[in-house]
């Protein structure tokens, strides 16, 4: 009995659950595997998008079975994948670009080797959908590492720093975490949950520079797979010149009647709409929890302005509730650095946006901001622009010598009725009195 207890204790000492580091990380240039599909040729060359790095991708020469892989894109900001940390790894793009690797228990472990054209100190990788039937092994090194007075290269041992972890969906129950077991030559990843509908993920970074990586996969069921991808990364917490991380943010915007139909709020032309109900939700559309309960909706003031304060870092949506006569204006591109555009779609809701120190559109609060903004950082410009379905009527009196040509270019696309009494343009009815 004592031997069994000692054996279990020894096992527990040799694996570590991957826990997130509290610091903020900046990710950029996620790798694209869209063009990758089995079988991998002897030398498959990949260009790391937006970088100068070239990757040589091969099967190990002594491997009996060909590695079965395929590049896949998984849409983000969906009920399946809405975790803010995961979306951040892929630079808030509309798709997460993974490489899927497959295997079955009748095969030996299959591996893919990656040789990078340069030694990297800003390399991060994400491993996802690892369950109890999987064993993933990472063999990484810097082949250029050596020391003076040594004959031949001396390989630095690589350990993997735990950057972030979680599950694809923040709104569904989480699955078991990925754990790692480190050896001098390699690191093994696994999980105790056999099956899970909400895939787990772990973001890892080598503790030293790297220019070679071998990823091996062993399955213990008839058919298994896992995902992985690469990205450039930097720990913002290590930047000494960085201002302290904000723990609370504000989100603000304007509800407005878009009189010139351009999707852009111009206070000299458009009309602010007071009394509009505005809701802050999670990326999945659920109420936002706070330490006091749930975030209450707010209303726009006489200037059409609203604000949500003391918001934690994360992924959110804003939804407006307008009167029935209003419909969304033409939506401009959701550029969160442009604070004048309408951000709502046909459902009166915005796309998912990220609130963090480094997220698009988030800036330091200034003296010109509304005095109700009390946090040091704010994401402004989350606006809701609408047009009215109610017709407007204007009367024009013509002399007997005036005429109207409905086909004239001067009418700017206007059309006249059979007897020339009405011109309809942009939902305005113009009544002509003779």
N, C-alpha and C positions, 0 to 999 in steps of 0.2 A: 504493500500500500504506500509506504514511504517513497519507494522508487517511482511509482506512478505520479505522486504529487510533485516529486523533484523534476520529473520529465516534463510535466505540464508547466511548471514554473520556468524551466529552461526555455521552453517554446515561447512563452509570453515575453521573456527577456529579449528574444531575437526578432520580434516584429514590432513595428511602431505604426500607429494610426497616423495618417497624414492630416495634420491640423494646420489651418490657415495662419499665416503671419499677419499681424495687425497692420503693418505698413501698407501704404498705397503703392501700387505698381503701375507703371506706364507700359502698355504693349503697343507694338506697331508692326506693320508689314507682315501680317499672318501669311504663312505659306499656303499656296494653292496647289491642290492635288487633282484638279478637275480632269486633267488629261491622262492620269495614271490608271491603267487597267492591266490585269494579269494577261499573259505572263510577262514578267519583267525581263527585258533583254539583258544581254551580258553586261552592257554598260548603258544605263539610262541616264541621260543628262537632264537635270532640271535647273531652271533659272529661278532663284528666289526673287519673287516679285518685289519691285521697288528697292532692291538692294543690288550690290555687285557680286553677291555670293552665288557660286555655281555648286550644285550638289550632284555627285556621282552616286547613283542608286543601283545596287546590285544584289543578287542572291549570293550567299557564301559559296565558294567553289566546291566545298566538300559536302554540301547539303543534298540529301537524296531527293526530297520532295520540293517542288516549286512552290514558293509562297503565293498564296491566293490573296490578292489585294485589289482594291478599287477605290478611286477617289469619289467622294460624295459631298454634296452640299446640303446642309440641314437648315431650313429657314429659321431665323431668329424671331424674337418678339411674338411667339406663338404660345399656346397653352402647353406645348410639349417642351419648348426651349425658351425660357424667359429669365434665367438666372443672370443677374447684372454682372457678376464677376466673369461668368463664361462669355457673355456678349462683349465685355471689355477686352478679353483676350483676343477676340477677332476684330478689334478696333471698331466696335459698334456697327459692323457691316450687316447687311440684310441676310446673309447666310454664314453659317459656320462651316469652314472647309476642312473636312477630315479626310484621312486615309483609313479605310476599313480593312482590317486584316482578318482572314478566316482560317479555320483549321477544324479538324475533327480528331477524336481520340484514337482512331486507327493510325494516324500519322505521328511521326516524331515531331518535336518542336520545329517550326519553320521560322526563318529569320530574314530580315532585310538589313543590308549594310548601307550606311550613309557616310560618304567622305566629302567633307566640305572644303571648298577652295581656299578658305582662310580660317585662321584660328579665331574663335569667337568667345568673347566674354559677356555678350548680351543675349545669350541663347536661352530660351525657355521652351518647354514642350508641355503639351496637355495630353493626358491619357484618360480615356473615358469608357464607360460601359464595361467595367471589369466586374464579373460576378464570381460565385463560388466554383464555377466550372472552368475558370481561366487562370492561367499563370503567365504573366508577362515579365520578361527579363530584359534589363537595360545594361548594355556593355558600352561604356563611354570612356574616351581618353583624349589626351592631347599628345599626338604622336611627335610633336616638335619639342616637347618638354625635355630638358636635359640640364645637367649641372656641370660646372667647371670641374676639371680633373677627373672626369668619369669617362670611361670608354663606352661609346654607344649611348643611345637615348635612355633616359630614366623616366619611366611612365609615372606621372603623378596619379595617385588613387583618386577616383571621383566619388564624391558623395552628392546626393541630390537634396537640395534645399526645398522644403515644403513651402510653396508660395500661396496657393489657394486651393480649396476643395469645396465640394458641394454636390448638388444634383442638378440635372438639366432644368427642371421646373421648380421655381420657388413657391409655387402655389399648391403643389401636390406633395403627399407624404414623401420624406426623404428615404433613400435606401441606405444600406450599409456603406460605410466609408471604405475607400481603398486603403490598404495597409501596405507597408513596404518592409522588406527584410534586406539588410545591407550586408554584403560580403566584400572582402578586399577586391575581388575581380568584377563583381556585378551586383546589381540590385534587383530584387524580385518584388513584383506587385501582385496583390491578390485581394480577395474579399470573402467574408463569411456568408453573405447573402447569396443563395443559389440563383434566384430569379427575382427581377425587380422591373417594374414598369416605368420607373423614373431613373434613368441611367445616372450613375455617379461620375464624377470627374475629379482629377487632381492635376494641378499645374505645378511643375517641377523645374528647378534650375540647378545646373551643375555648380559645385562650389569652386571649380577652377575652370580655366579656358578649355575649349573642346574643339576638335576638328574631325573626330570620328565617333560614330554611334552605330551600334548594332542592336536591333530590337527583335526579340524572339518571342514566339507565342506558342503555348502548349494548351491543348483543350482536353477536358476530361468528360466531354459529352459528345454525342453524335455530330453536332454542328454548332460551332461557337464563333464569335467574332468580338473584336474590340476596336475602338477608334483611337487615333492620335493625330496630332498636328504640331507645327512649330510656329514660333513667333519671336520677334526681337523684344527684349524687355529690359527695364531698368527699375531698380528699387528707388522710388522717389524719396523714401525715408532716409536714404543714405546721402542725399544731396544736402549738404550743410546749409547752403544758401536758401533752401526752400522755406517759405513761411510755415508756421505751425498748421497742421491739418485742421480743417474746419470739421466740427462735429455736428453742426446744424446749418441748414441752408434755407433760403426762401425761393419760392417760385411765384412769378407774377405775370400779369398780362392785361389785355384790354378786350372787352367785348364791344364790337362796333358794327354799324350799318355801313356796308361797303357801297357807297353811292356811285363810284366810278368803276365798279366791277373788276378791279385789277388784283384783288387778293392782298392788297397792301394798305395798312392803316396810315392815312394822312389826316392829321387833326385839323387841317385847313379845309378839307373836303368832306371827309367821312364824319359820321355822327356816333359818339360813344353811346352805349346802351346801359343805363343804370338798372339795378334790380334783377340782374340775370343770375340765376343759381349756377354755381361752379363747384365741381366735385374733383377732388384729388383721389386717384385710385392706384392700386398696384399695377404692375405691367399686365397682370391677368384680369384687370377690371374689378378687383375686389377692394373693399374698404381698407384704408391704411391704418394699421395699428400704431398706437403711441403708448407711452408708459401710463397715460391717463385713460386709455380706452381706444376709441377710433377717431380719426381725423374728421371733424365736422365739415360739411359743405359751407361755402361762403357766398356772399352776393357782391356784385359789382357796385361801386359807389356812383356818385353823380357824374364822375368822369369816365365811367365804364371800367374802372380799374379794380382789380382784385389781387389778393396776395395770400399765399399759404406760408406760414413761418415755422421755424424750428423743425425742419424736415431732415431726417437722417439720410445718409448716402444710400442710393439704391436706384431702381428702375421704376418709373411711374408713367401714368397717363393723366391728362386733364380732360374732363368732359363738361360741356356747357348744356344748360337746359333753357332753350329759347321759347318764346311764344310760337304758336302753330303757324303764324303767317310768315315765319322766317325759314330760309333754307341756306345751307353753307355757300359761301362765295367760292369762286374758283380758287382752289387751293394751290398756293405756291409750293415750291420745293421746300421740304422741312429742313431748312438750313438754320440750325439753332444759334448760329452766330449772327443771323439777320433778325433783329428784334422787331421789325415792322411788319412781317408777313403773318397771314393767318395760318394757323397750324392744324386746323380741324378738317376732318374728312366728312363724308356724307352722313356719318352717325353722330356728328357733333363732338367727336372725340379726337384727341391727338394720337399720333403714333407714340410708341414707347420712347421715352427719353431718359437719359442717365443724369443723375445728380451726384457729382463728386468734385473734388478739387480740380481735376484735369478734364472733366467732361466738356463736350462742345457747348458753347454758349454761356457757361458758368463764369462769372467774373467777380471781382472785388466790388463791394458796395461803395458808392461814391456819395458826395454831399448832394448831388443833383437827384438822387433817388428819392422816392416817396418816403416820408418820415416814418411810415408804419413798418418799413423794412428794418429790422433790428439785428439781423445776422450779418456776419462780415462777408458772406458770399451769397450771390443771388443768381438765379436763372430767369432773366426777364424775357418778355416777348413771346410768351406762350399765349397767343392771341386767338380769339374766336371771331372771325368775320362772317357776316351773313348778308343776304339780300332779302328784300321784302317781296312777297308775292302779291301784295296789295297794289293795285294800279294807281297811278297818279294821273290827274287830269289837268290839262292846261288849255286855256281858250285863247285863240288868235283870231282877230277880226281882220278880214281882207277887204280891200276896195274892189270895185267891179273890174278894175284893170289887172288885178293880181291873178296869177295862175299857179297851179301846182302840178308838177310832173313827177309822178311817183317813181319813174325809172331814172331820174336825174341823179348824177353822182353828187350833186350838191346836197341831196337829202341824206347822204351818208347811209345808204341802205334802207331808207324809209320806204314804205309802200302806202299807196292811197287806196281808198275804197273805190267802188264802181263810180260814184258820183264825186269823188275827191273830197269827201267830208272828213275822213279820218286818216291820220298818219300814225302808225304804231312803230315804236322804236324802243328797244330795251325795256319792255314792259310798261311803257308810258303811253297813254291814250291822249292824243292831241285833238281836241274838238275844234273844228274850223267853222266860224260863223261868217256868213256872206251878207 
